Amino acid sequence: MKVFTNAQAVKGPLLIAECDNAAFKELVSVTRSDGSKVQGQVLEVFEKKAVIQIFEGTQGLGVDNLRVKYLAKTATVGVGENMLGRVFDGMGQPIDGLEYFPESQRDINGAPINPVARIQPDEFIQTGVSTIDCMMPLCRGQKLPIFAMNGLPYNKLAAQIARQAKVLDGKEFAVVFVAMGSTHAEADFFREEFEKTGALNNTVLFLNLASDPSVARIMTPRLALTAAEYLAFEKGKQVLVIMTDMTNYCESLREISAIREEVPGRRGYPGYMYTDLASLYERAGKIETSDGSVTQIPILTMPADDKTHPVPDLTGYITEGQILLDRGLFKRSKTPPITILGSLSRLKVKKGQVREDAAALADQLYAAYATGIEFRDLVAVVGKSALSDRDVAYLDFAQAFEEEFINQGFQQERSINETLDIGWKLLTLIPKSELKKVKEEHIKKYYPQ
């Protein structure tokens, strides 16, 4: 371990100091003149100088009388099954007042998954939310983000999924919940929600606050994903990772990039943001050498409700679908306000995982709802009296679909079979002759008589 006493400058959360053969992401210990210490890691090395990001922030850190020690190792986090039921801060330190004794220390950057060893995600995870389970089902090992608009209750939906999610084959299931840039009120909501429902017993909770340094926010999802990988690939659990809000994470990337005076990309975000997001999202998966899996639901807010904003745009390229929250549904008091017209899952659940009629029923519900929405727009122009009986039936279907299928609330849990039965009931509102996307044998078996 080499120690240097010459610091060049402090810029925001960054310290520029002398070095000798320092490595990218190498950990650094910085001792102030009063003997107190802060931790950091190397971001960049040029000749004999290193750019170091300080995890605790550089407030009160001057350049005089500093001792910079390069530790010749990368950042690690303590992992173990005893993480379940615990609450950690954004740097992996317990904040629930209890001692924590990890089973092992793991590099937070993770080990790359061999693409050849990946298994196609096709095993069903039940979230208990009808709109998701039927219309855009979640598979083990999938990356399925939630695109939300500011002001919509995405945190309530995240907590609902974390409480209700399960696998139906009896395998061990766990949730790793990551909050980034949260207010104190949001952090308290997550803790209280999981504690009062008992969901915390099967959850690892990481809370990074808005008041924490930006550099810490860059570390938080990597700590959480390392814990998830350990539980999944070494302990054989089916792990669901929920990360909110990825936009806050990307804002921290942009802030640090600006301080480093890097050439900005779209809207000031760094040009490497796609690669950085991919390094997180691609840690989801299911591999041949383990029974476990890591599934991700990253949640992000879209500034100005813009789906072409760099954060949702790049996320959409990397992930396998999206769940879109709709402001119009929320204004009509339909919760969770998930619109099926802008949402999709690019993966299919294999046969035998859910009821035989699930896929075709989802197609029929989608087609009927889309038709009903078209007639709703038409009514605004020509009036309802201009519609035929068939058209009015689709109009009534769209209204009932929103009221009974989408409008589930944040406290009700539905099994996949309950969801499918509601779907068949709603199809009785349109003429039976219109059911062209479901098999005749399924109509005979499941259509309400």
C-alpha positions in Angstrom: 0.0 0.0 0.0 1.5 3.3 -1.1 0.9 6.6 0.8 1.1 10.0 -0.8 1.0 13.4 1.0 0.5 15.7 -1.9 -3.1 16.5 -3.0 -3.5 18.8 -6.0 -7.1 19.9 -5.8 -10.7 19.3 -4.5 -13.5 19.6 -7.0 -17.0 18.7 -5.7 -16.9 15.1 -4.5 -13.5 14.6 -6.3 -10.0 14.7 -5.0 -7.0 15.0 -7.3 -3.9 13.5 -5.8 -0.5 12.0 -6.7 -0.2 8.3 -7.4 2.1 5.6 -8.7 0.5 2.8 -10.8 -2.9 3.3 -9.3 -5.7 1.2 -10.8 -9.2 2.0 -12.0 -11.7 1.6 -9.1 -8.9 0.9 -6.6 -10.0 1.8 -3.1 -8.3 4.8 -1.4 -8.2 5.8 2.3 -7.7 9.6 2.9 -6.6 10.8 6.3 -7.3 14.4 7.2 -5.0 16.6 9.3 -7.1 15.9 12.4 -6.7 12.1 12.0 -10.2 11.4 10.7 -10.5 9.2 7.6 -12.8 9.1 4.5 -12.9 6.4 1.8 -12.9 6.8 -1.9 -12.1 5.0 -5.2 -10.0 5.9 -8.2 -12.0 7.1 -11.2 -9.2 8.0 -13.6 -5.4 7.9 -13.7 -3.3 10.2 -15.9 0.5 10.1 -15.7 1.2 10.5 -11.9 -2.2 11.9 -10.9 -5.4 10.1 -9.9 -8.9 11.4 -9.8 -10.5 10.0 -6.6 -14.2 10.1 -5.8 -14.8 10.4 -2.1 -17.8 8.4 -0.9 -18.6 10.6 2.1 -18.2 13.8 0.1 -15.3 16.3 0.3 -16.9 18.8 2.7 -14.2 20.1 5.1 -11.5 18.3 3.1 -8.6 20.6 2.2 -5.5 19.8 0.2 -3.0 20.5 2.9 -1.7 17.8 5.3 -3.6 14.9 3.7 -2.4 11.4 3.6 -3.7 9.4 0.6 -3.3 5.7 0.9 -3.9 3.4 -2.1 -5.3 0.1 -0.8 -4.7 -2.2 -3.9 -8.2 -3.6 -3.8 -11.6 -2.8 -5.1 -14.8 -2.0 -3.1 -16.5 -5.0 -1.5 -19.7 -5.6 0.4 -20.4 -8.1 3.2 -23.0 -10.6 2.1 -24.9 -13.5 3.7 -28.4 -15.0 4.1 -28.6 -13.0 7.4 -29.0 -9.9 5.2 -32.7 -10.9 4.9 -34.8 -8.8 7.2 -32.2 -6.1 7.5 -32.0 -2.4 6.6 -28.8 -0.9 5.2 -27.8 2.5 4.0 -26.6 3.3 0.5 -23.0 2.2 1.4 -24.0 -1.2 2.8 -23.8 -0.3 6.5 -26.7 -1.5 8.7 -29.0 1.3 10.0 -31.5 -0.8 11.9 -29.5 -0.8 15.2 -28.4 -4.4 15.0 -25.0 -6.0 14.6 -24.3 -7.6 11.2 -21.8 -10.4 10.7 -21.4 -11.2 6.9 -20.6 -14.6 5.7 -18.4 -13.3 2.9 -17.0 -10.2 1.2 -17.7 -9.8 -2.5 -16.6 -7.3 -5.1 -19.5 -4.9 -5.8 -18.8 -4.9 -9.5 -19.8 -8.5 -9.8 -18.5 -11.2 -12.1 -19.7 -11.1 -15.7 -22.1 -13.8 -16.7 -21.0 -16.0 -19.6 -23.6 -15.5 -22.4 -23.4 -19.1 -23.3 -24.4 -20.1 -19.7 -27.5 -17.9 -19.7 -30.9 -19.5 -19.8 -33.9 -17.9 -21.6 -36.2 -16.4 -18.9 -39.6 -18.1 -19.2 -40.6 -19.1 -15.6 -43.5 -17.1 -14.2 -43.2 -14.7 -11.2 -46.6 -13.7 -9.8 -46.7 -10.1 -8.6 -50.3 -10.2 -7.5 -51.1 -7.2 -9.8 -53.6 -8.2 -12.5 -52.4 -5.8 -15.1 -48.8 -7.1 -14.9 -49.5 -10.8 -14.4 -51.9 -11.1 -17.3 -50.9 -8.5 -19.8 -47.1 -8.2 -19.3 -46.0 -11.2 -17.3 -42.7 -11.1 -15.4 -40.3 -14.0 -15.9 -37.4 -15.1 -13.6 -34.2 -13.5 -14.9 -36.0 -10.8 -16.8 -35.4 -7.0 -16.7 -38.8 -5.3 -16.8 -38.7 -1.6 -16.0 -41.5 0.7 -14.8 -41.7 4.1 -16.6 -43.5 6.6 -14.4 -44.4 10.2 -14.6 -43.6 12.6 -11.8 -46.4 12.8 -9.3 -47.7 9.2 -10.0 -47.6 6.7 -7.1 -44.8 4.5 -8.4 -43.4 4.0 -4.9 -46.7 2.5 -3.7 -46.7 0.2 -6.7 -43.0 -0.8 -6.0 -43.9 -1.6 -2.4 -47.0 -3.6 -3.5 -44.9 -5.7 -5.8 -42.2 -6.3 -3.2 -44.9 -7.4 -0.7 -46.8 -9.6 -3.0 -44.3 -11.1 -5.5 -43.8 -14.9 -5.3 -43.0 -18.0 -7.4 -45.6 -20.7 -7.6 -43.4 -23.8 -7.6 -42.4 -23.5 -3.9 -38.8 -22.4 -4.5 -37.2 -20.0 -2.0 -38.0 -16.4 -2.9 -36.4 -13.1 -1.8 -36.6 -9.4 -2.6 -33.7 -6.9 -2.7 -35.3 -3.4 -2.5 -33.1 -0.4 -3.5 -34.2 3.2 -2.9 -31.9 5.8 -4.5 -32.1 9.6 -3.8 -35.2 9.1 -1.6 -36.5 11.7 0.7 -36.7 10.9 4.4 -40.5 10.6 4.0 -40.1 8.0 1.2 -37.5 6.0 3.1 -39.8 6.0 6.2 -42.7 4.8 4.0 -40.7 1.9 2.7 -39.4 0.8 6.1 -42.9 1.1 7.7 -44.6 -0.6 4.8 -42.4 -3.7 4.9 -42.3 -3.9 8.7 -46.0 -3.7 9.3 -46.8 -6.3 6.6 -44.0 -8.7 7.6 -42.5 -8.5 4.1 -39.2 -7.2 5.6 -38.5 -10.8 6.8 -37.8 -11.8 3.3 -36.4 -8.6 2.0 -33.0 -6.8 2.0 -33.6 -3.1 2.1 -31.0 -0.5 0.9 -31.9 3.2 1.5 -29.8 5.9 -0.2 -31.2 9.4 0.8 -31.3 12.5 -1.3 -29.1 14.2 1.3 -26.3 11.5 0.8 -23.4 12.4 -1.4 -23.9 11.7 -5.2 -21.0 9.3 -5.2 -22.7 7.1 -2.7 -25.7 6.9 -5.0 -23.4 5.4 -7.7 -22.4 2.6 -5.4 -25.9 1.7 -4.0 -27.3 -0.4 -6.8 -24.0 -2.3 -7.2 -24.0 -3.2 -3.5 -27.6 -4.4 -3.8 -27.0 -6.4 -7.0 -24.0 -8.1 -5.4 -26.2 -9.2 -2.5 -28.8 -10.4 -4.9 -26.2 -12.4 -6.9 -25.0 -14.1 -3.8 -28.5 -15.1 -2.6 -29.4 -16.3 -6.1 -26.3 -18.0 -7.5 -24.8 -19.3 -4.3 -27.9 -19.9 -2.1 -30.2 -20.9 -4.9 -33.0 -18.4 -4.3 -35.2 -16.7 -6.8 -34.4 -13.0 -6.1 -36.4 -10.0 -7.3 -34.5 -6.7 -7.3 -36.6 -3.5 -7.3 -34.6 -0.3 -7.9 -36.1 3.1 -7.5 -35.5 5.7 -8.9 -33.0 5.1 -11.7 -33.4 8.7 -12.8 -31.8 9.9 -9.5 -29.0 7.5 -10.2 -28.4 9.0 -13.7 -28.6 12.5 -12.3 -25.6 11.6 -10.1 -23.8 10.3 -13.1 -24.4 13.6 -14.9 -23.3 15.6 -11.8 -20.0 13.7 -11.4 -19.4 13.8 -15.2 -19.8 17.6 -15.2 -17.4 18.0 -12.3 -14.8 15.9 -14.2 -15.4 18.3 -17.2 -16.1 15.4 -19.6 -17.6 16.1 -23.0 -21.4 15.9 -22.4 -23.8 13.7 -24.4 -27.5 14.2 -24.9 -29.0 16.7 -22.4 -25.7 16.8 -20.5 -25.6 13.1 -19.5 -22.2 11.4 -20.0 -21.7 9.6 -23.3 -21.0 6.3 -21.4 -24.4 6.3 -19.6 -25.7 3.5 -21.9 -22.7 1.3 -20.9 -23.1 2.2 -17.3 -26.8 1.3 -17.2 -26.1 -1.9 -19.1 -23.5 -2.9 -16.5 -26.3 -2.8 -13.9 -29.2 -4.2 -15.9 -27.2 -7.1 -17.4 -26.6 -8.5 -14.0 -30.1 -9.9 -14.1 -30.4 -13.4 -15.4 -30.7 -17.2 -14.9 -27.7 -19.4 -15.5 -27.1 -23.1 -16.0 -24.9 -23.6 -13.0 -27.4 -22.5 -10.4 -31.1 -23.0 -9.6 -31.3 -19.3 -8.5 -32.2 -16.3 -10.6 -31.9 -12.5 -10.4 -34.9 -10.6 -11.8 -34.9 -6.8 -12.0 -37.7 -4.2 -11.9 -35.9 -0.8 -12.3 -38.2 2.1 -11.8 -37.5 5.5 -13.4 -39.4 8.8 -13.6 -39.5 10.6 -17.0 -38.7 14.3 -16.8 -41.5 16.3 -18.4 -43.3 13.0 -19.1 -40.9 12.5 -22.0 -40.4 8.9 -23.1 -37.6 10.0 -25.4 -35.6 11.4 -22.5 -32.2 9.6 -22.4 -32.9 7.7 -19.2 -36.1 5.8 -20.4 -34.8 5.8 -23.9 -31.6 3.9 -23.1 -33.3 1.8 -20.5 -35.7 0.6 -23.2 -32.9 -0.5 -25.4 -31.3 -2.7 -22.7 -34.4 -4.2 -21.0 -37.1 -6.6 -22.1 -40.2 -4.5 -22.2 -41.7 -1.8 -20.0 -44.6 -1.1 -17.6 -45.9 2.4 -18.3 -47.9 4.4 -15.7 -50.5 6.7 -17.1 -51.5 10.1 -15.8 -55.0 9.9 -17.3 -55.8 6.7 -15.4 -54.5 8.3 -12.2 -56.7 11.4 -12.7 -59.7 9.0 -13.0 -58.6 7.4 -9.7 -57.6 4.1 -11.3 -54.8 2.5 -9.3 -52.3 1.2 -9.9 -52.5 3.4 -13.1 -50.8 1.0 -15.5 -51.8 1.4 -19.1 -51.7 -1.8 -21.1 -51.6 0.2 -24.4 -48.1 1.5 -23.8 -46.8 -1.5 -21.9 -45.4 -4.8 -22.9 -43.2 -7.7 -21.9 -41.0 -9.1 -24.7 -40.7 -12.5 -23.1 -43.3 -15.3 -22.9 -44.1 -17.6 -20.1 -43.5 -21.3 -21.1 -46.4 -23.7 -21.1 -47.4 -25.2 -17.8 -46.3 -22.2 -15.8 -49.7 -20.5 -15.9 -53.2 -21.6 -17.0 -53.5 -22.6 -20.7 -55.8 -19.7 -21.7 -53.5 -16.9 -20.3 -51.7 -15.8 -23.4 -54.7 -15.8 -25.8 -56.9 -14.1 -23.2 -54.4 -11.3 -22.8 -54.4 -10.8 -26.5 -58.2 -10.7 -26.6 -58.4 -8.2 -23.7 -55.8 -6.0 -25.3 -57.7 -5.9 -28.6 -61.0 -5.2 -27.0 -59.7 -2.5 -24.8 -57.8 -0.8 -27.7 -61.1 -0.9 -29.7 -63.0 0.6 -26.8 -60.5 3.5 -26.4 -60.9 4.3 -30.1 -64.6 4.6 -29.7 -64.1 6.7 -26.6 -62.2 9.2 -28.7 -64.8 9.0 -31.5 -67.6 9.8 -29.0 -65.9 13.0 -28.1 -66.4 14.1 -31.8 -69.7 12.6 -32.9 -71.5 11.7 -29.7 -72.5 8.3 -28.3 -75.8 8.3 -30.2 -73.9 7.9 -33.5 -72.5 4.5 -32.4 -73.9 1.1 -33.2 -74.8 -1.4 -30.5 -71.5 -3.2 -31.1 -69.6 0.0 -30.8 -71.3 0.8 -27.5 -70.5 -2.7 -26.2 -66.8 -2.0 -26.7 -67.1 1.4 -25.1 -68.7 -0.2 -22.0 -66.0 -2.9 -22.0 -63.2 -0.3 -21.9 -64.9 1.5 -18.9 -65.5 -1.8 -17.1 -61.9 -3.0 -17.8 -60.5 0.1 -16.2 -62.8 -0.1 -13.2 -62.6 -3.8 -12.4 -59.3 -5.1 -14.0 -56.9 -2.1 -13.8 -58.4 -0.5 -10.7 -57.2 -3.1 -8.2 -55.8 -0.7 -5.6 -52.4 -1.0 -3.8 -53.5 -3.3 -1.0 -55.4 -6.1 -2.9 -53.5 -9.2 -4.0 -54.9 -11.4 -6.8 -53.7 -14.8 -7.9 -53.1 -15.3 -11.6 -56.2 -17.5 -11.8 -58.4 -14.9 -10.1 -57.1 -12.4 -12.7 -57.9 -14.6 -15.6 -61.4 -15.2 -14.3 -62.0 -11.5 -14.1 -60.8 -11.1 -17.7 -63.3 -13.8 -18.9 -66.1 -12.1 -17.0 -65.4 -8.8 -18.7 -65.4 -10.4 -22.1 -69.1 -11.1 -21.6 -69.7 -7.4 -22.2 -68.9 -7.7 -25.9 -70.6 -10.0 -28.4 -69.4 -13.6 -28.2 -68.9 -13.5 -32.0 -66.1 -11.0 -31.4 -63.9 -13.4 -29.5 -61.6 -14.2 -32.3 -58.3 -14.4 -30.5 -59.2 -17.1 -28.0 -59.7 -20.8 -28.8 -63.1 -22.3 -29.0 -62.2 -24.9 -26.5 -61.1 -22.2 -24.0 -64.4 -20.4 -24.5 -66.3 -23.5 -23.7 -64.2 -24.1 -20.6 -63.8 -20.6 -19.1 -66.4 -18.3 -20.6 -69.1 -17.6 -17.9 -72.4 -19.3 -18.7 
